[in-house]
Structures are given as structure tokens and as C-alpha cells.
């Protein structure tokens, strides 16, 4: 898998790069950005967890 290739917006790549730079793979935290939901599988493959602070809000936005 290409790391942060075409599957993540350029603006968000820095967060994944920082997580990858640490052996402990820090958890990413997201509030309302739906783009992170779309790349959940790729993050799992990289052993990067993500916490969604507003999952109900995101679910509603993803329906529309």
C-alpha cells in the first residue's frame, strides 16, 4: 500500500505522517470530518487507530 498516496487528502497527510513516525502509533482524533471515515480501512492496515468524537453527527452527515 502506498502510504498516504491517493487515499487521503493532502491537508490530512501530516497527521498520518506524525503517527507513523512514532513506534507507539498514536491514536488520531476526529470530530466532524467525514473524510477519515472513508480511509478507516487503510488506517487499520497501518496500525493507526482513530477516535470519532461525534459519531452520531458523522453518521448523519454520511447519510446525506
Backbone bond lengths (Angstrom), bond angles and torsions (degrees), N, CA, C in turn:
res aa  C-N    CA-C-N  psi(-1)  N-CA   C-N-CA  omega(-1)  CA-C   N-CA-C  phi
1 X - - - 1.444 - - 1.526 109.15 -
2 X 1.293 114.95 135.59 1.454 119.65 175.77 1.526 108.58 -76.55
3 X 1.306 116.18 126.14 1.457 119.76 -176.53 1.521 109.49 -74.43
4 X 1.306 114.39 119.69 1.471 122.27 178.90 1.515 112.23 57.31
5 X 1.303 117.10 30.28 1.458 120.48 179.57 1.506 111.84 -64.74
6 X 1.282 116.87 -114.18 1.463 121.98 -176.67 1.521 112.82 -90.05
7 X 1.306 117.56 -2.45 1.455 118.98 -174.22 1.518 113.91 -91.17
8 X 1.316 118.98 0.16 1.455 121.09 -178.96 1.527 110.02 -140.37
9 X 1.323 115.27 137.34 1.468 119.23 178.81 1.526 110.20 -59.56
10 X 1.314 115.80 144.79 1.464 121.20 -178.70 1.520 111.62 -56.09
11 X 1.324 117.07 -38.05 1.462 121.21 -179.36 1.532 111.85 -61.39
12 X 1.336 117.92 -32.47 1.463 122.30 -175.92 1.522 113.92 -91.18
13 X 1.293 118.33 -11.56 1.470 121.91 -175.75 1.520 113.00 -60.35
14 X 1.312 117.35 -30.90 1.467 120.36 -177.77 1.527 111.55 -62.00
15 X 1.335 117.18 -33.83 1.458 120.04 -179.80 1.528 111.27 -67.51
16 X 1.320 116.45 -41.38 1.460 120.77 177.25 1.519 109.82 -68.15
17 X 1.317 117.65 -39.99 1.470 121.23 179.23 1.524 110.87 -60.36
18 X 1.313 117.21 -42.68 1.466 120.59 178.84 1.522 110.46 -64.13
19 X 1.322 117.29 -44.45 1.471 120.46 178.86 1.524 110.89 -61.74
20 X 1.324 117.19 -40.55 1.463 120.78 -179.54 1.525 112.42 -69.99
21 X 1.309 117.22 -22.83 1.463 120.95 -178.66 1.529 112.52 -75.83
22 X 1.323 116.94 -11.53 1.464 121.20 -178.13 1.518 110.54 -112.78
23 X 1.314 116.53 135.03 1.466 120.97 179.79 1.518 112.28 -59.59
24 X 1.330 117.45 -31.86 1.464 120.72 -176.81 1.526 113.11 -79.13
25 X 1.312 118.08 -4.87 1.468 123.12 -179.45 1.535 111.16 46.93
26 X 1.337 117.41 72.66 1.464 119.84 -178.98 1.526 112.20 -54.70
27 X 1.298 115.41 148.09 1.456 122.41 179.32 1.524 110.18 -74.66
28 X 1.320 115.70 136.77 1.459 120.95 174.10 1.526 108.39 -86.05
29 X 1.316 116.64 147.90 1.458 122.06 179.77 1.520 108.28 -122.77
30 X 1.325 116.38 129.31 1.451 122.44 -178.66 1.522 109.60 -126.64
31 X 1.307 115.64 140.44 1.465 119.58 177.53 1.525 111.01 -99.95
32 X 1.323 118.22 -64.45 1.468 119.90 -171.48 1.525 114.50 -134.34
33 X 1.301 119.42 10.49 1.464 122.22 -177.92 1.527 109.52 -85.93
34 X 1.331 117.10 113.73 1.468 121.18 -177.23 1.525 113.12 -72.09
35 X 1.317 118.14 -17.56 1.471 120.60 -178.88 1.531 112.20 -60.71
36 X 1.322 117.50 -33.00 1.463 120.10 -178.39 1.523 111.34 -66.93
37 X 1.307 117.61 -31.01 1.464 121.01 177.91 1.535 109.98 -62.76
38 X 1.312 115.82 -38.57 1.463 121.13 -177.24 1.523 113.04 -68.27
39 X 1.329 118.23 -21.12 1.470 120.87 -177.23 1.531 112.12 -112.42
40 X 1.313 115.94 17.93 1.470 120.84 -177.90 1.528 111.94 -56.28
41 X 1.311 117.46 -43.95 1.476 121.30 -178.73 1.533 111.42 -63.20
42 X 1.310 116.93 -43.03 1.460 120.47 179.03 1.528 110.84 -63.89
43 X 1.325 116.69 -39.56 1.465 120.15 177.77 1.526 110.79 -63.38
44 X 1.323 116.86 -40.67 1.469 120.47 178.19 1.522 110.66 -61.28
45 X 1.325 117.40 -40.75 1.460 120.64 179.47 1.524 111.32 -63.43
46 X 1.322 116.40 -29.24 1.460 121.28 178.10 1.529 112.06 -88.27
47 X 1.341 116.42 2.62 1.477 122.29 -178.77 1.525 111.97 64.11
48 X 1.342 116.06 35.90 1.458 121.96 176.99 1.526 107.81 -112.78
49 X 1.320 116.00 121.70 1.462 121.28 177.70 1.525 109.46 -89.46
50 X 1.331 114.78 154.94 1.462 120.00 176.31 1.523 108.20 -134.29
51 X 1.315 115.59 135.11 1.461 122.04 176.60 1.521 107.38 -104.66
52 X 1.321 115.63 126.76 1.459 121.09 176.48 1.528 107.73 -96.47
53 X 1.325 117.12 114.89 1.464 121.15 -177.68 1.525 113.09 -74.29
54 X 1.318 116.51 -27.62 1.469 121.52 -176.51 1.535 110.14 -127.98
55 X 1.327 117.89 63.67 1.466 119.49 -174.03 1.532 113.87 -62.48
56 X 1.322 118.25 -34.86 1.466 120.21 179.12 1.531 111.10 -66.50
57 X 1.320 115.73 -41.87 1.462 120.23 177.40 1.521 110.88 -62.14
58 X 1.330 116.12 -44.41 1.474 119.90 -179.77 1.526 110.70 -64.21
59 X 1.327 117.22 -41.81 1.466 120.70 179.63 1.519 110.19 -60.28
60 X 1.310 116.66 -41.23 1.468 120.65 178.83 1.523 110.92 -65.92
61 X 1.300 117.72 -42.79 1.472 121.38 178.98 1.523 111.41 -65.70
62 X 1.323 117.17 -35.80 1.461 120.37 -178.81 1.520 111.99 -71.66
63 X 1.320 117.02 -23.87 1.473 120.31 177.22 1.510 111.92 -71.12
64 X 1.315 116.96 -29.17 1.479 121.29 -175.47 1.496 112.35 -88.93
